[in-house]
């Protein structure tokens, strides 16, 4: 029974580790999404500034191409992190199933032990009743 509790703790620890890892990746993805938003906001500011200045307007196509490349790089990084997060979620789901199995086994073991204890107690009570009945008959 102790080994089942140990295995349950190991499974729970594994789930916790995976959860922490998933949270870290999610945080990185959130940061990258914020970076995308900042790049886009900056681009809009630059476009607005270029509208009033013909020299900046001539450089605008090259700037927008550079911004597009930056956004593409960030998006690729986000996609790679999303793939890693999907893998972690699958492992987390497997770990949850494993943990659930240990919990079920512990519950079944507890029920079995309770049934055995109840049967022993009933046998003792039956024996006492038989002894009393035997003593009363003498």
FENSULHU-V935441 format. One record per helix or strand of 2 or more residues. SS is the DSSP state (@ for helix, = for strand). FROM is the first residue (numbers start at 0). LEN is the number of residues. If there is no record, write none. Layout:
ss:SS from:FROM len:LEN
ss:SS from:FROM len:LEN
This chain:
ss:@ from:1 len:50
ss:@ from:53 len:83
